[in-house]
Amino acid sequence: MERYFIEEKTLEDYIKIENIAHEIKEYCEENSLNNIKILAFKIELAARKKDELGIKNNYEKIINSL
């Protein structure tokens, strides 16, 4: 039972990451920040796939581009 709870919490975390990445992507579209928009989209897709490495790599690319 405890294991199921942990997996459910992880799924919620991925959903939150996906939603935040989507909001960042929309902001970037409004402000012509194409490079960050693409990386935010990649984070959004990685979150849907539950790809932690993809999330981390694209997050680091965003941080390095700022």
C-alpha positions in Angstrom: 0.0 0.0 0.0 2.8 2.4 0.8 4.4 1.8 -2.5 1.2 2.7 -4.4 1.0 6.0 -2.4 4.6 6.9 -3.5 3.9 6.1 -7.1 0.7 8.2 -6.9 2.6 11.1 -5.4 5.2 10.9 -8.2 2.5 11.0 -10.8 1.1 14.2 -9.2 4.6 15.7 -9.3 5.0 15.0 -13.0 1.6 16.5 -13.7 2.7 19.7 -11.8 5.9 19.8 -13.8 4.0 19.4 -17.0 1.6 22.2 -16.0 4.4 24.6 -15.0 6.3 23.9 -18.2 3.1 24.6 -20.2 2.6 28.0 -18.5 6.3 28.8 -19.2 5.8 27.9 -22.8 2.7 30.2 -23.1 4.6 33.1 -21.5 7.5 32.6 -23.9 5.1 32.6 -26.9 3.7 35.9 -25.8 7.1 37.4 -25.3 9.0 35.9 -28.3 11.4 33.8 -26.3 11.6 31.0 -28.8 14.6 29.1 -27.4 13.2 28.8 -23.9 9.7 28.0 -25.4 11.2 25.0 -27.1 13.0 23.8 -24.0 9.8 24.3 -21.9 7.9 22.2 -24.5 10.6 19.5 -24.2 10.2 19.5 -20.4 6.4 19.3 -20.8 6.8 16.2 -23.1 9.4 14.6 -20.7 7.0 15.0 -17.8 4.2 13.3 -19.8 6.7 10.4 -20.4 7.9 10.5 -16.8 11.4 11.0 -18.1 13.3 12.5 -15.2 16.6 12.8 -17.2 14.8 14.7 -20.0 13.3 17.1 -17.4 16.7 17.7 -15.7 18.6 18.2 -19.0 16.2 20.7 -20.5 15.8 22.5 -17.1 19.6 22.9 -17.0 19.6 24.2 -20.6 17.0 26.9 -19.6 19.1 27.9 -16.6 22.3 28.1 -18.7 20.5 30.3 -21.3 19.4 32.9 -18.8 
